[in-house]
Amino acid sequence: MSLLKTVDTSPAFQPRESGALPERLISGNPAFKTWAQDVAKDDLVHTGVWEATPGETRSIKGETFEFCHILSGVIEITPDGGEPVTYRAGDSFVMKPGFTGIWKTIETVRKIYVTVG
């Protein structure tokens, strides 16, 4: 097993498809696709590509740390009690454990993610 892993941004394998949890859905009918590509550290670290169609949901990180790099699309994230921040292709950001807010997908988004927790 190699200790070097390339994240394939256009994976050929089928993604896991899902939707927003009803209790987190604010507006729209966003559809999610996840191409999980690596798991490490006793299932604590996950890496892959995620895609979402337009819609608005509550984002609740709990104990999870998440790094995101936007490959395509446009999103707006509004932390509870904060101002909205817009991210586009090429932008990267981190949501730390305890983060709560609103995730609004404006244009279908595709991102590389790394979660820890």
Summary of the structure (lengths in Angstrom):
residues: 117
radius of gyration: 14.0
end to end distance: 22.9
largest distance: 44.7
contacts: 311
relative contact order: 0.26
helix: 0%
strand: 62%
